[in-house]
Amino acid sequence: MTKQGKRIHINGIVQGVGFRPFVFALAGRYELTGWVRNTSAGVDIAVEGTPAALCDFAAALTAEAPPLAQIDEVTAEDVPANGFVGFEIVKSTAVPNAFQPISPDVSLCDDCLREL
């Protein structure tokens, strides 16, 4: 089946809460390729896969988000597939005049503590 592309931007408290590793794991679950990165305006995702996998991935982004994440807005647009190989967390970028809310300091959750 032909791959389709999608660009997704997420606003809210999505940094410092394990959101990029969560997106990375979701991409693996749905066999998607592309990347995720933090920006000063939120989180950007470029993703490619089958239409069904993209739909399931988009639904899981909000339904299964990390407990400390607070998603205020999700925007998505269809884009041509670029032929990404694999999925990666890429370097953060700055967006001029953008403000990104940061999560408050919290203690480690039980799942994170077990991973250590």
N, C-alpha and C positions, 0 to 999 in steps of 0.2 A: 504494500500500500504506500502511496506517496506521502512523504512527510510534509507537514504544514508548520509554519512558524507563528509565534506569538510573542509580543512584548508586553510585559506586565509591570506596573508600578504600584507599589503599596505604600500608603502613608499611615502613620500612627506610631505607636511605641513598638518598633520592630528591630531595634538595635540593642545589643547587650542582653538579649533574651534567648539566644540560640536560634534565631530565625534563619540565618543563612545555612547552618548545618541541617536544619529541618527541611529547607527547600532542597538541599543537596540529596537528602535521603528520599524525599518524595520523587525527585527526578529519577533516581535509581529504581524506585518501586514501579514507576510507570514507563521505564525504559526510554526516557527522554534525554536529549542532548541539549547543550547550551551552557549558560552561565548565570550566576547570581552575584550581585555586588551591593554594598551599602553606598548610599550617596548622602549628601547633606540634606536631601529632600525625601529620604525614605529608602526603600529597597527596589532595585531594578532587576528584572529577570528577563532573559532572552531564552526561549525554549522552543524545541522542535520535536515533533513526533506525529503519531497518527491522530486524526481528529478525536477519536474516542479517548485516547490517553491524555490529550491536552484538556479535554473537558473534565475528566476525572481529576487531573492534577489541579486545575483551577478551583474545583469544588473543595478539594482537600486542603488547599492553602488556607481557607478561612475556617473550615469545619474542624481541622486538626491542629491548628496553630499552637505553638508552645504556650503553656499556661500564663506566662507573664506578658505575652504579646497582647497589644491592643490595636487591632486593625480598624482604622477610621475610614479608609477609602481604598478601593482597588480599581485601577483602570487597566484595560487590556485592549490591544489592537492586533489584528491579523497582519502578519508581515510575510514576505517571501522567505522560504527556508534558505539558510546559508550553508548547509552541509556541515554543521558542527559535528565534531567527533568527541564523544564523552561529555561529561558535565563537570563544571568546575566553579569554585568560588574565586572570583577575580578581585583585583585590587579596588579599593574604594575610590570614589571620585567626588569632587566638590561641585555643587551646583550653585552658581552665584545667587546671593540674596535668598537662600533657602534655609529654613530652620527645621531641624529634626528633633522631636522630643526624645529625651533619653530616659530610660527606665530608672526608677529609684534603686538605691543599693538594697539588695536583699541577700538573705543567706542562701546557701546551696540547698536545692531541693533534694529529696531522697534519691531520685534517679541519678542526679549528677554526682551526689556523694558516693553512690555505689560504683559509678564509673571510675572514680578516683581510686 
